[in-house]
């Protein structure tokens, strides 16, 4: 069953441990970007392990608007993308397809190379803090693009071939790093990107681009050097698994005292999470096909946790794990250093019975860039506390899944509003909940 729309309501009858097996496929933070990369090629590309999520559907629609043929491949979850006949798209159509997604910003570099111009509508995404779009435009200007702001969005042109440049990111942003990679590979000369993001999804995107013919070197000091080439071909690539979704189900198993096997989960990209999961008192077992996560019984332990860019503890892991921390004994400290507003979701947990206090100070770790800027970006979680069912309105993707976890762990029934937002990053989450024995239903239709 596919759930769409902002007003969807899910009834969750809590108190039942999640038990069983689910599968995670390709990473939300890689697959749409690899699809955009296909625009750069002179021939077709094959992308495998593609999840059926909204971001993928948005990018598919945008590619088709620009003349790219997108069709299913030979195996389930495979897409064949043929950019041979790239063309300009209608402005209104772009705006309608993009919706609230921020992915269109990454079309800029490839379209400037292929067509010499691009249009980007107003952009959305999860409301969890600043994601400065202007920085993307500043980067494109450094490559030689001209940008004109109009009422319906931004118009970009490349009067001549884009040129390599030297860029230092003020913060190792994933989106900005992707922008530079997708623009630099066909730019004339060498581009040196300092303080780059080095997440596993960035490395996988670099693998995609190298398969296409790009020359990209990663240094150990967060410096990426891209030597521009004149032409790129297609690629065949199997996307790495979604480590963020895998960790969400792991936290759900812990919070509900369950036992969940996540087929497709990979140890290498989750090592920091696995260490933390073990410190809290969770258990896991790794085999060649995935990872089993379970609550081994006894008390969970409180911890001090600080989010950071890779290889640190990912911010997308934080929200689901905080729900489990409400069941840990003692005081846990969480310091969010990536998105300044990401702890706002905790107010709903407090309504359910949790004891979580937010602070403007940097607690439990080093000072961060939010420390002097009046943001509530640290939390103290006091546990264990019994959670009770409540009316919940989903604020963003990971916060929304965290509310689902809390509702599943709580006693009584919760009404979770806006579950369509979870479709952005969790494939078939309703079916997966049923497979794990969750007692959930859409009003008027029982699901499990």
VOGU-3710 file (C-alpha; in Angstrom, 3 decimals, decimal comma):
1> xxxxxxxxxx> 0,000/0,000/0,000  1,303/3,450/-0,920  0,504/6,365/1,365  0,553/9,901/0,019  -0,542/13,351/1,103  0,092/15,529/4,124  -3,185/14,726/5,921  -2,903/10,945/6,096  -3,592/9,537/9,525  -2,274/6,262/10,880
11> xxxxxxxxxx> -3,657/4,651/14,019  -0,902/2,912/15,962  -1,783/0,521/18,780  1,408/0,408/20,816  3,012/-1,984/23,252  3,887/-4,798/20,837  7,570/-5,623/20,155  8,596/-5,454/16,500  9,772/-8,887/15,392  10,646/-10,279/11,975
21> xxxxxxxxxx> 12,601/-9,377/8,853  12,548/-6,393/6,475  14,792/-5,360/3,573  16,440/-2,013/2,909  17,454/-1,088/-0,625  19,548/1,706/-2,104  20,292/4,832/-0,087  17,922/7,796/-0,379  20,979/10,055/-0,133  22,658/8,398/-3,146
31> xxxxxxxxxx> 20,091/7,053/-5,613  18,442/10,355/-6,679  21,910/11,944/-7,090  23,142/9,007/-9,197  20,047/9,439/-11,356  20,942/13,111/-11,881  24,518/12,075/-12,765  23,120/10,083/-15,721  22,374/13,475/-17,348  26,120/13,951/-17,810
41> xxxxxxxxxx> 26,569/10,832/-19,941  26,557/10,462/-23,698  24,864/7,054/-23,451  22,477/5,057/-21,237  23,134/4,224/-17,575  21,861/1,345/-15,429  21,188/1,927/-11,745  20,319/-1,042/-9,540  18,961/-1,465/-6,005  16,666/1,564/-6,494
51> xxxxxxxxxx> 14,023/2,007/-3,754  10,444/3,044/-4,531  10,411/6,334/-2,616  9,053/9,777/-3,431  12,444/11,411/-4,028  13,168/8,820/-6,723  9,804/9,486/-8,364  10,445/13,251/-8,296  13,830/12,897/-10,001  12,445/10,420/-12,506
61> xxxxxxxxxx> 9,747/12,929/-13,463  12,245/15,800/-13,740  14,584/13,725/-15,913  11,715/12,778/-18,213  10,705/16,449/-18,480  14,228/17,120/-19,776  14,033/14,430/-22,435  15,721/11,592/-20,546  14,164/8,185/-21,152  13,695/6,307/-17,863
71> xxxxxxxxxx> 12,455/2,713/-17,915  12,619/-0,361/-15,670  15,587/-2,674/-16,177  15,834/-6,441/-16,228  15,836/-6,986/-12,452  13,523/-5,567/-9,759  14,725/-2,167/-8,567  16,720/-1,448/-11,745  16,362/1,723/-13,829  17,772/2,378/-17,294
81> xxxxxxxxxx> 18,336/6,099/-17,934  19,053/7,326/-21,474  20,021/11,035/-21,725  20,699/11,017/-25,473  17,937/13,535/-26,238  18,228/16,039/-23,387  16,105/19,151/-23,925  14,792/22,186/-22,098  11,721/21,669/-19,926  8,662/23,840/-19,389
91> xxxxxxxxxx> 9,025/26,040/-16,314  5,562/25,250/-14,953  6,144/21,518/-15,413  9,447/21,685/-13,498  7,761/23,515/-10,626  4,879/21,024/-10,512  7,166/17,961/-10,507  9,689/19,343/-8,021  7,105/20,023/-5,350  8,892/20,418/-2,021
101> xxxxxxxxxx> 12,037/18,513/-3,039  15,455/20,173/-3,005  16,893/17,741/-5,548  16,391/20,127/-8,546  19,307/22,267/-7,362  21,636/19,406/-8,364  20,369/19,517/-11,959  22,148/22,863/-12,459  25,662/21,683/-13,322  24,631/18,811/-15,630
111> xxxxxxxxxx> 22,078/20,980/-17,479  24,570/23,831/-17,895  26,976/21,341/-19,483  24,350/19,728/-21,709  22,140/22,696/-22,655  24,000/25,821/-21,568  21,118/26,882/-19,318  18,912/25,660/-16,457  15,886/26,716/-14,407  15,458/25,984/-10,708
121> xxxxxxxxxx> 12,092/26,613/-8,964  11,611/27,485/-5,310  12,873/24,604/-3,169  11,578/22,798/-0,099  12,742/19,791/1,912  12,479/18,928/5,601  12,134/21,864/7,994  14,980/20,975/10,379  17,226/24,013/10,062  19,187/26,025/7,565
131> xxxxxxxxxx> 20,207/24,474/4,259  21,542/27,537/2,434  20,560/27,223/-1,228  22,415/30,456/-1,990  25,687/28,638/-1,403  24,920/26,334/-4,331  24,490/29,357/-6,567  27,731/30,904/-5,276  29,545/27,684/-6,225  28,037/27,700/-9,719
141> xxxxxxxxxx> 29,096/31,322/-10,209  32,662/30,313/-9,374  32,508/27,831/-12,242  31,443/30,661/-14,554  27,642/30,418/-14,532  25,454/33,515/-14,581  22,310/33,499/-12,450  19,208/35,662/-12,743  16,567/35,630/-10,042  13,005/35,863/-11,343
151> xxxxxxxxxx> 9,592/35,608/-9,732  9,216/31,890/-10,449  12,764/30,787/-9,613  16,388/31,046/-10,726  17,545/31,106/-14,363  21,123/29,975/-14,960  23,274/30,253/-18,064  26,789/29,181/-19,051  27,942/31,670/-21,719  30,976/29,455/-22,293
161> xxxxxxxxxx> 32,308/26,144/-20,989  32,405/26,054/-17,205  35,891/26,292/-15,706  37,491/24,437/-12,815  38,012/26,430/-9,640  39,181/26,257/-6,024  36,434/26,017/-3,442  36,594/25,707/0,330  33,370/24,800/2,066  32,754/26,628/5,363
171> xxxxxxxxxx> 31,133/23,379/6,556  31,437/19,895/4,974  27,947/19,977/3,465  26,792/16,887/1,569  24,623/18,869/-0,835  27,354/21,389/-1,654  29,880/18,591/-2,202  27,468/16,869/-4,594  26,961/20,141/-6,455  30,701/20,583/-6,959
181> xxxxxxxxxx> 31,195/16,971/-8,103  28,359/17,047/-10,628  29,577/20,375/-12,030  33,351/19,888/-11,964  33,588/16,580/-13,850  32,962/18,234/-17,239  34,427/21,646/-16,405  37,649/22,744/-18,075  40,730/22,254/-15,895  41,126/21,142/-12,293
191> xxxxxxxxxx> 38,728/21,785/-9,415  40,024/21,515/-5,843  37,315/21,164/-3,173  38,491/21,600/0,423  36,583/20,648/3,589  34,369/18,356/1,519  31,813/15,906/2,851  33,111/12,314/2,757  29,947/10,364/3,610  29,674/6,843/2,150
201> xxxxxxxxxx> 27,009/8,168/-0,228  29,502/10,764/-1,517  32,069/8,025/-2,123  29,438/5,988/-3,958  28,560/8,991/-6,153  32,275/9,378/-6,939  32,326/5,691/-7,912  29,422/6,351/-10,286  31,193/9,327/-11,862  34,469/7,419/-12,199
211> xxxxxxxxxx> 32,621/4,639/-14,028  31,389/7,331/-16,436  34,949/8,469/-17,164  35,574/11,143/-14,533  38,938/11,684/-12,838  38,385/12,265/-9,108  40,883/11,859/-6,253  40,013/11,919/-2,540  42,713/12,989/-0,091  42,685/12,110/3,601
221> xxxxxxxxxx> 42,175/15,757/4,655  38,671/16,164/3,163  40,111/17,494/-0,101  38,659/16,236/-3,391  40,454/16,972/-6,683  38,475/16,716/-9,909  40,232/16,880/-13,279  37,673/17,878/-15,896  37,216/15,688/-18,977  35,625/16,451/-22,337
231> xxxxxxxxxx> 33,069/13,653/-22,347  31,425/11,124/-20,051  29,675/7,849/-20,901  27,002/5,877/-19,093  27,451/3,698/-16,011  26,229/0,428/-14,522  26,045/0,637/-10,741  24,403/-1,038/-7,753  23,607/1,594/-5,127  24,912/1,091/-1,607
241> xxxxxxxxxx> 22,265/0,214/0,969  20,494/2,838/3,030  22,373/2,939/6,351  19,998/5,605/7,689  16,879/3,507/7,178  18,655/0,453/8,574  19,505/2,350/11,763  15,913/3,570/12,070  14,631/-0,008/12,184  17,419/-0,889/14,641
251> xxxxxxxxxx> 16,239/1,877/16,979  12,655/0,689/16,551  13,675/-2,815/17,629  15,420/-1,397/20,699  12,606/0,948/21,750  9,902/-1,743/21,418  12,034/-4,507/23,010  11,889/-6,334/19,693  14,083/-8,345/17,340  14,446/-7,197/13,710
261> xxxxxxxxxx> 16,628/-8,599/10,937  17,476/-5,847/8,435  18,403/-7,550/5,173  20,713/-5,334/3,149  22,190/-3,496/6,154  25,974/-3,183/5,850  28,448/-3,028/8,715  31,104/-0,828/7,122  28,885/2,235/6,659  27,230/1,777/10,078
271> xxxxxxxxxx> 30,215/1,188/12,370  29,731/4,398/14,375  26,048/3,648/14,873  26,762/0,043/15,856  29,217/1,159/18,542  26,620/3,515/20,011  23,844/0,909/19,767  26,006/-1,479/21,786  26,872/1,188/24,389  23,171/1,836/24,977
281> xxxxxxxxxx> 22,669/-1,874/25,616  21,348/-3,078/22,278  22,560/-6,296/20,691  23,299/-7,034/17,045  24,615/-9,850/14,905  26,112/-9,379/11,436  26,111/-11,869/8,575  26,742/-11,628/4,836  23,162/-10,615/4,039  22,352/-8,087/6,736
291> xxxxxxxxxx> 22,271/-7,296/10,461  19,948/-8,528/13,211  19,142/-5,968/15,932  17,441/-6,796/19,212  16,837/-5,769/22,803  18,615/-8,413/24,916  16,587/-7,738/28,059  17,555/-5,826/31,158  18,039/-2,082/31,427  19,256/0,171/28,640
301> xxxxxxxxxx> 22,145/2,482/29,537  22,197/6,279/29,278  24,925/7,802/27,072  26,451/11,084/25,938  25,973/11,496/22,193  27,178/14,130/19,746  26,098/14,176/16,104  28,652/15,073/13,453  29,451/14,675/9,796  30,868/11,305/8,679
311> xxxxxxxxxx> 32,667/9,444/10,178  30,866/10,792/13,240  27,403/9,844/14,469  25,027/10,866/11,688  22,310/13,408/12,460  19,732/11,163/10,729  20,480/8,442/13,277  19,833/10,766/16,202  16,064/11,178/16,209  15,092/7,464/16,102
321> xxxxxxxxxx> 17,694/6,641/18,764  16,427/9,387/21,106  13,134/7,477/21,356  15,071/4,441/22,595  17,001/6,672/25,027  13,714/7,594/26,745  13,747/3,966/27,918  17,360/4,061/29,191  18,178/4,384/32,881  19,700/7,716/33,903
331> xxxxxxxxxx> 20,471/10,943/32,050  21,465/10,871/28,383  22,972/13,955/26,759  22,463/14,634/23,047  24,396/17,419/21,295  23,113/18,126/17,739  25,812/19,869/15,683  24,530/19,405/12,101  20,992/20,872/11,955  20,191/23,531/14,538
341> xxxxxxxxxx> 16,437/22,808/14,784  16,471/19,017/14,684  15,608/18,524/18,360  12,255/20,277/18,008  10,577/16,894/17,545  11,143/16,081/21,237  8,206/18,244/22,399  5,799/15,570/21,139  7,751/12,874/22,997  7,302/14,888/26,195
351> xxxxxxxxxx> 3,545/14,955/25,572  3,720/11,157/25,491  5,437/11,048/28,888  9,129/11,433/28,087  11,337/13,782/30,134  13,483/15,696/27,644  14,873/19,169/28,347  16,400/21,274/25,563  19,307/23,692/26,029  20,983/26,413/23,990
361> xxxxxxxxxx> 24,418/25,504/25,344  26,710/22,880/23,822  26,380/19,978/26,275  28,442/16,831/26,631  31,074/17,538/24,014  32,970/20,210/22,180  31,650/23,635/21,268  29,890/23,799/17,899  28,801/26,501/15,453  25,343/26,763/17,081
371> xxxxxxxxxx> 26,633/27,440/20,595  26,480/31,245/20,473  23,417/31,513/18,235  20,478/30,906/20,582  19,439/27,543/19,079  17,990/24,773/21,257  20,434/22,173/19,988  21,301/20,113/23,087  19,017/17,751/24,974  19,024/15,928/28,286
381> xxxxxxxxxx> 16,885/12,788/28,245  15,858/11,407/31,648  14,724/7,807/31,729  13,236/5,364/31,783  9,746/6,807/31,276  6,559/5,051/30,221  5,226/6,476/26,948  1,492/6,887/26,397  -0,365/7,089/23,084  -1,057/10,583/21,760
391> xxxxxxxxxx> -2,066/12,648/18,733  1,116/13,316/16,735  1,785/15,498/13,691  4,854/14,491/11,686  7,330/17,406/11,352  9,954/15,947/8,986  11,215/12,642/7,592  13,361/11,265/10,448  11,281/12,983/13,129  8,218/11,375/11,594
401> xxxxxxxxxx> 9,685/7,890/11,747  10,725/8,620/15,330  7,096/9,426/16,181  6,122/6,077/14,689  8,695/4,351/16,894  7,415/6,206/19,961  3,824/5,288/19,132  4,815/1,634/18,701  6,648/1,656/22,047  3,846/3,467/23,893
411> xxxxxxxxxx> 0,902/2,033/25,777  -2,435/2,757/24,131  -3,341/4,124/20,716  -1,724/7,041/18,886  -3,030/8,973/15,895  -0,086/9,881/13,666  -0,905/12,643/11,149  0,971/13,329/7,915  2,512/9,891/7,396  2,811/10,570/3,654
421> xxxxxxxxxx> 6,018/12,498/4,432  7,693/9,248/5,516  7,436/8,052/1,904  10,281/10,430/1,043  12,845/8,108/2,520  11,259/4,839/3,685  10,244/2,380/1,000  7,003/0,468/1,658  7,112/1,396/5,337  3,488/0,367/5,876
431> xxxxxxxxxx> 4,149/-3,131/4,544  7,308/-3,371/6,628  5,422/-2,417/9,785  2,935/-5,199/9,088  5,722/-7,706/8,405  7,150/-6,896/11,849  3,815/-7,438/13,586  2,983/-3,789/14,284  -0,666/-3,136/15,095  -1,409/-0,243/12,762
441> xxxxxxxx> -4,400/0,786/10,693  -5,626/3,541/8,435  -8,973/4,780/9,801  -11,652/2,633/8,218  -9,239/-0,062/7,010  -7,276/-2,425/9,251  -3,701/-3,128/8,180  -2,322/-5,269/10,938
//
